[in-house]
């Protein structure tokens, strides 16, 4: 069996997302789902950070900041969306988010439709293999 990085944590986050979607429904703005996930994380006692800021540095100079929606368990970026479908644009952004933060796992969670859509993105630290 292959190593599934942060398997249990990922399942807990997706479980919270399903609970949120079932509880408040689809069709709201992304921030509502982000805040509802915070409530679900707190109820379950899951550690998280909301809106933590990261500097983007180019040639030794700060050129901007990146603020992910949520970081759960100190290891997984959670990006809430209300879009038609998850595309390469969101996947590419998540890869950049992982590079900036130094984390390896990200979840893009789309609350737009009745059924939850999500994708798990992993940035390998060992790109040579």
N, C-alpha and C positions, 0 to 999 in steps of 0.2 A: 504494500500500500504506500502511495506517495505521501510525502510530508505536506500537510495542509497547514500553512502558517496561520496561527491564531484561529483555528477551526471553531473552538467553543465560543470564543469571544464574538466571532463573526455571526454565528448562529444566534447568540443572545441579542445582538444588535438588530438582526433581521426580524427576530421575534418581536422586539419592541416596535419596529416599523410596522409590522402587520397589526399589532395591537392598536397603534395610532390610527392606521388607515381604517380599521374596523370600527374604531371608536368615534372618529370625527368625520369619516368619509373622504371622498376625493373632491378636488376642484378649488381648494383654497390656495393662497400664496405660499411660497416655499418657507417663509419665516414662521408661519403657523406650525408647519410640520417639524421644523427645527426645534421650536419651543416645546411642542408636544413630545418629541423624542427626549428632551431634557427631563420632562416630568416622568416619562416611562423609565428612563435610566435611574432617576432618583428613587422611584418606588422600588426598583429592583436592587438598589444599592450598587449600581455600576458606576465606576469612576469615569468622569468626562471633563473636558474643558470646552467651553463655548466661546467662539470668536477670539481665539488666541492669535496674536499677531506675530508674523515672521518677516524678517527683513530679507529683501532680495538684493544680493550684492553682485556687482559687476566690476571686475578689475579693482577690487578693494574698496569700492564705493557703494553705498546704499542707493539704489535707484527706485525703490518702492517697497511696499509691504504686501504680504499675502495674508489673508485672514480666512482660514477654513471655517466652515460652519461649526463642526464638532470634531474633537479628537476623543475617542473612547478608549478606555484602558491604557491611555498613554501611548498607544501603538497604532491605532486605526483611524484614518481620516474618514469622516462621514460627511458626504456632500448631498444635501437634500435638493431635489428637483421637482418641478411640475412642468414637464415638457412632453411633447408628443411621444418621443422615444429617446432612449439613450443612444447617442451617436459617437462617431470617432472624435468629434470635437470635445465631448465630455470626457472620453477616455484619455485623450491627449492632455487635457487640462489636469486630470487626476495624476497622470504620470509626472507632470511638472510640479504639482503640489507635493508629491512624494519626494521628488528630488530636493525641493526647497526645504522641506521639514526634516529630511533624513529618515523618514519612516518608510516602511516597505509595503503596507497594505492600506488600500482605500476602498470604500464602498460608495457607489453612486446609487442613491435610492430615489426612485421616481414615484411620486404620489399622485400623478395626474389622473390615472384611470382607476376603475373599480378594483382591478387586480394589481397588486404591488409589482413593480418592475425594479430589479436591482442587478448590479454587476459588481463583482469583486475584482479589483485591479491589484496586481502584485508587481512590485519593482524589485527585481533580484539584485542583491548586492554583489553576487558572483556572476557578472555578465560574461565571464570567460567560458563558462560551461553550458 
